Amino acid sequence: MKLTVAVLAVLLASPSQDEPQYTRKFEKKDLVATALDGGPKSAGATVISSAEQWASFLGQCSPDVQTRLKKTKVDFGNEVLLTFALGPYRPSLDAWELSGTGFRGVIETADRVLVHFRLVRSDAIRMEDSFPLFVARLPKTQKKIEFKKATVHSGG
């Protein structure tokens, strides 16, 4: 049983053959934060391109998340922050599901940057809502930045 779970976890966390060919994949250095709780109360993806926008966004987060993210050094002259908040969320996000959830990569065209985010969702339900949040950095661009979310169902 342990081997089956381990193999399944590796398959879910690994890129699938259905995953697009990214122009650029997110690397560990690009991933600013993952918070299982304490993100904004509403779901949504945002592009943050100034210190003022960042401060406003942080105001929507819990004090613990604010304290942690205020330490993030951002050069808004050369980069933007991408946020993906799941809002009120009941499905469990354990370590296994979390390893496959997050920013995956971007596909860049002549006029836009499409940011791919993957959510691994399980049937396990929490008793209370949590407010997961994911934050990454991306080089600044004049192109329109859009988000695409893919949900992968993990079962139990």
Number of C-alpha atoms within 10 A of each C-alpha: 5 7 8 8 11 12 11 14 17 13 12 19 16 12 12 9 7 6 13 13 11 15 12 13 15 18 12 8 8 15 17 17 16 19 16 18 21 19 30 22 19 13 16 13 20 17 20 19 18 16 12 10 14 18 14 12 16 18 14 15 19 15 13 12 21 17 12 11 17 12 8 10 8 17 15 16 10 11 16 20 23 21 22 23 23 21 19 17 20 16 17 20 21 12 10 17 20 16 16 21 22 22 25 19 20 24 15 16 11 7 9 15 18 18 23 21 19 17 20 22 20 17 12 14 13 12 9 9 15 21 21 21 24 21 21 21 22 17 12 14 12 8 13 13 16 14 17 12 15 12 11 15 13 16 9 9
